């Protein structure tokens, strides 16, 4: 996961649902098609919200990396169709 290059990093550590998702969607709006967003998140509820969005929105899930400090890093790509594995 450390080799995924992100075009933009969004730090939502310390925020709780629904703020990480709202900030993620706002950040995606600012990206061009095909660009990659890296999201740093400490909210345990984000995983489920995130999965649902990847299934319904134009987001390709590229991977997740759990950092030793307790937060997760999610990598997604803005696409023209949904691509959650």
Helices and strands as residue ranges (DSSP letters): E 8-11, H 19-29, E 36-41, H 46-56, E 59-66, E 72-78
